[in-house]
Amino acid sequence: MYMLYYMPTDQLKQLEKEILKIKHELLQLAPMRPGSLSLQYKLPAEKKAPYYQLSYTHKMRSRLNMCGRNGSLKSKTD
């Protein structure tokens, strides 16, 4: 944030324009819940077989979703 103070006005306007565009694209998606996306490994000691794990809470229950390479989700409820 400190760097933005020294940015020229035209660069700031361009960044704001890109942020608004991304926000608009996100609004076009299905409803989302706050959560986190983390990179996990099936073999952590060797850092092999990476996959992404989506973690969030819905209706007071923790949810985990494994994201496949093609972006598909596999649900696993805690």
Secondary structure, DSSP 8 states (H G I E B T S, - for coil): -GGGGGS-HHHHHHHHHHHHHHHHHHHTSS----EEEEEEEEETTTTEEEEEEEEEEETTEEEEEEE-TTS-EEEEE-
